Amino acid sequence: MSETTLNIYDRLEQLGIELPSAGAPAAAYVMSAQSGKTVYLSGHIAKRSGAVWTGKLGATLGTEEGKAAARAVAIDLLATLHNHVGDLNHVTRIVKLMSLVNSTPEFTEQHLVTNGASELIAEVFGERGQHARSAFGVAQIPLGACVEIEMIAEVK
């Protein structure tokens, strides 16, 4: 399947991913904002079975579990992007991910945790999903979540 004929919803189905309902903001902000062809998605925290996925990498969670949490965040980001754009096939590029990993000062694998999101985005969008990225270790994330990720996308 060529890059131009890649249907994002077919790809999600092939990956066994059903997009959840887009989340609602938990404070005084919106989940997405658009300026021109650029869509900015607010930070999404990790959830598991509908509840906040809590924990601290390097203390209560390991890298692989953090990577799974980041993948879950990416799915929620796609749901919000779908809600904003109406059709993920209108996404021309995932520009950037910014990841915050709730971690101990000694934990240094934030980049590997964030791969959970980056790898999924690349699987879904192919070349259009190759993005710039930042991954930071932080002392705490709202509600004790283990990972928070925001995304910037370009649309038609």
LINSULFEN-V373581 format. One line per field, one symbol per residue. phi: phi as a letter, one per 20 degrees, with the letter a starting at -180 (. if undefined). psi: psi as a letter, one per 30 degrees, with the letter a starting at -180 (. if undefined). Layout:
phi = ???
psi = ???
This chain:
phi = .fgfdfeffffffgemddfffffdfdbebdfbbccmeddddfgdefcclndgeepcfncdcdgffffffffffgfffffffgffenbffefeaeebdcdddfbffefcdgffgfggfgffgfffdmgfefcfacccecfacgmmgebccdcccdcf
psi = klefgjjeeeeeeefgkkklkkllkgaillflkkjbgkkkklkklkkkhflkjllkkfdfkleeeeeeeeeeeeeeeeeeeeeeefjfffkfkjekkkkkjjllffkgheeeeffeeeeeeeeefbeffjlllkkkklelkkgglfkkklkklkl.
